[in-house]
Amino acid sequence: MERIKILSTVHLTHDVLGITAEKPAGITYTPGQAADISIGKQGWEQEMRAFTFTSLPDDDHIAFTIKTYPARHGVTGQLLSLTEGDELIIHDIFGDIAYKGEGIFIAGGAGVTPFIAILKQLEKENRIGNNKLIFANKTKADIILEDWFSRLLGDNFINVLSDEENADFRHGYISADLIKQYMDGHLEHVYLCGPDPMMQAVEQQLSSLGITGGAIVKETF
Ligand SMILES: Cc1cc2nc3c(=O)[nH]c(=O)nc-3n(C[C@H](O)[C@H](O)[C@H](O)COP(=O)(O)OP(=O)(O)OC[C@H]3O[C@@H](n4cnc5c(N)ncnc54)[C@H](O)[C@@H]3O)c2cc1C
């Protein structure tokens, strides 16, 4: 457990915060992993929530990309009021998502955060290859780091919007047909992260395509 100071906060979308903070001494994590975080303010120090590192292990700071829910009056609502110099407390580091090789990343909303870290690492190592990201959101305004993903992945960045008709994007939910369209023959790895209902739906679709078990690297947000 370590107390660290926030270095900056920025709005990445209307409800997503980018927070950078001091790097705790001796911290180790792999791209895709998360930490239990609480806020270093009276009344909030025991309220831990999991957030994924969107910085890289070698960076001189740590960063998080956090979707906020002020209406829930929980931790993410409180994070909206924090500024430079306020403190976070880092507890355990954990997480099941790690890069195992080229494949399709499938994310719903803030579930994209482990893939931000993994794709940043691959970008740094010039190993983006033919990796693809299928990203489900309600509207275009909800897409986190749209410009960065577009530049990084080009046509391998596939957006699906459920609540907005937009000529530039697919409309509806992720489907087995859509996934199949982006499977080039044999698909070795699928990385899946998002809210529970989305995860269940996509796992069923993957199963109908014969993708099960160890081929799926996943975490529920
Ligand atoms: C391994 C892991 C990594 C994660 N990484 C990230 C990340 O990088 N970025 C990110 O944005 N998120 C991430 N999450 C999700 C994140 O942990 C939650 O969004 C966060 O805990 C929400 O905290 P909160 O205190 O604001 O709200 P909550 O603790 O979810 O809610 C506070 C209260 O609001 C009520 N409530 C809860 N859900 C609802 C609802 N749907 N509608 C109405 N009321 C509700 C309940 O009374 C609840 O006690 C991750 C989750 C996991 C498991």
The ligand as a MOL file (V3000), in Angstrom:
LIG
                    3D

  0  0  0     0  0            999 V3000
M  V30 BEGIN CTAB
M  V30 COUNTS 53 58 0 0 0
M  V30 BEGIN ATOM
M  V30 1 C -9.8640 -5.7300 -12.8810 0
M  V30 2 C -10.6960 -4.5120 -13.1330 0
M  V30 3 C -10.1160 -3.4150 -13.7610 0
M  V30 4 C -10.8670 -2.2560 -14.0050 0
M  V30 5 N -10.2800 -1.2000 -14.6580 0
M  V30 6 C -11.0160 -0.0990 -14.9330 0
M  V30 7 C -10.4340 0.9970 -15.6440 0
M  V30 8 O -9.2570 0.9930 -16.0050 0
M  V30 9 N -11.2250 2.0610 -15.9090 0
M  V30 10 C -12.5350 2.1070 -15.5360 0
M  V30 11 O -13.2030 3.1000 -15.8270 0
M  V30 12 N -13.1140 1.0770 -14.8610 0
M  V30 13 C -12.3830 0.0000 -14.5510 0
M  V30 14 N -12.9630 -1.0420 -13.8510 0
M  V30 15 C -14.3440 -0.8640 -13.3660 0
M  V30 16 C -14.3090 -0.0080 -12.1000 0
M  V30 17 O -13.6550 -0.7450 -11.0620 0
M  V30 18 C -15.7390 0.3950 -11.6610 0
M  V30 19 O -16.3510 1.1520 -12.6450 0
M  V30 20 C -15.6400 1.2190 -10.4040 0
M  V30 21 O -15.3420 0.3370 -9.3430 0
M  V30 22 C -16.9150 1.9780 -10.1060 0
M  V30 23 O -16.7390 2.5440 -8.8320 0
M  V30 24 P -17.7640 3.5520 -8.1860 0
M  V30 25 O -17.3960 3.6190 -6.7340 0
M  V30 26 O -17.8050 4.8530 -8.9170 0
M  V30 27 O -19.1500 2.8920 -8.3750 0
M  V30 28 P -19.7010 1.4900 -7.8270 0
M  V30 29 O -18.9150 0.9680 -6.7100 0
M  V30 30 O -19.9030 0.5920 -9.0160 0
M  V30 31 O -21.1160 1.9630 -7.3450 0
M  V30 32 C -21.3470 2.6880 -6.1310 0
M  V30 33 C -22.7680 2.3850 -5.7400 0
M  V30 34 O -23.6800 2.7700 -6.7840 0
M  V30 35 C -24.6890 1.7960 -6.9720 0
M  V30 36 N -24.5890 1.2200 -8.3470 0
M  V30 37 C -23.6840 0.3340 -8.8090 0
M  V30 38 N -23.8980 0.0270 -10.0860 0
M  V30 39 C -24.9700 0.7540 -10.4680 0
M  V30 40 C -25.6770 0.8730 -11.6950 0
M  V30 41 N -25.3360 0.1800 -12.8020 0
M  V30 42 N -26.7270 1.7300 -11.7280 0
M  V30 43 C -27.0700 2.4250 -10.6280 0
M  V30 44 N -26.4400 2.3360 -9.4340 0
M  V30 45 C -25.4160 1.5210 -9.3510 0
M  V30 46 C -24.4640 0.7570 -5.8950 0
M  V30 47 O -25.2450 1.1000 -4.7830 0
M  V30 48 C -23.0140 0.8850 -5.5640 0
M  V30 49 O -22.6690 0.4740 -4.2630 0
M  V30 50 C -12.2240 -2.2010 -13.6000 0
M  V30 51 C -12.8020 -3.3040 -12.9530 0
M  V30 52 C -12.0550 -4.4340 -12.7370 0
M  V30 53 C -12.6960 -5.6100 -12.0440 0
M  V30 END ATOM
M  V30 BEGIN BOND
M  V30 1 1 1 2
M  V30 2 1 2 3
M  V30 3 2 2 52
M  V30 4 2 3 4
M  V30 5 1 4 5
M  V30 6 1 4 50
M  V30 7 2 5 6
M  V30 8 1 6 7
M  V30 9 1 6 13
M  V30 10 2 7 8
M  V30 11 1 7 9
M  V30 12 1 9 10
M  V30 13 2 10 11
M  V30 14 1 10 12
M  V30 15 2 12 13
M  V30 16 1 13 14
M  V30 17 1 14 15
M  V30 18 1 14 50
M  V30 19 1 15 16
M  V30 20 1 16 17
M  V30 21 1 16 18
M  V30 22 1 18 19
M  V30 23 1 18 20
M  V30 24 1 20 21
M  V30 25 1 20 22
M  V30 26 1 22 23
M  V30 27 1 23 24
M  V30 28 2 24 25
M  V30 29 1 24 26
M  V30 30 1 24 27
M  V30 31 1 27 28
M  V30 32 2 28 29
M  V30 33 1 28 30
M  V30 34 1 28 31
M  V30 35 1 31 32
M  V30 36 1 32 33
M  V30 37 1 33 34
M  V30 38 1 33 48
M  V30 39 1 34 35
M  V30 40 1 35 36
M  V30 41 1 35 46
M  V30 42 1 36 37
M  V30 43 1 36 45
M  V30 44 2 37 38
M  V30 45 1 38 39
M  V30 46 1 39 40
M  V30 47 2 39 45
M  V30 48 1 40 41
M  V30 49 2 40 42
M  V30 50 1 42 43
M  V30 51 2 43 44
M  V30 52 1 44 45
M  V30 53 1 46 47
M  V30 54 1 46 48
M  V30 55 1 48 49
M  V30 56 2 50 51
M  V30 57 1 51 52
M  V30 58 1 52 53
M  V30 END BOND
M  V30 END CTAB
M  END
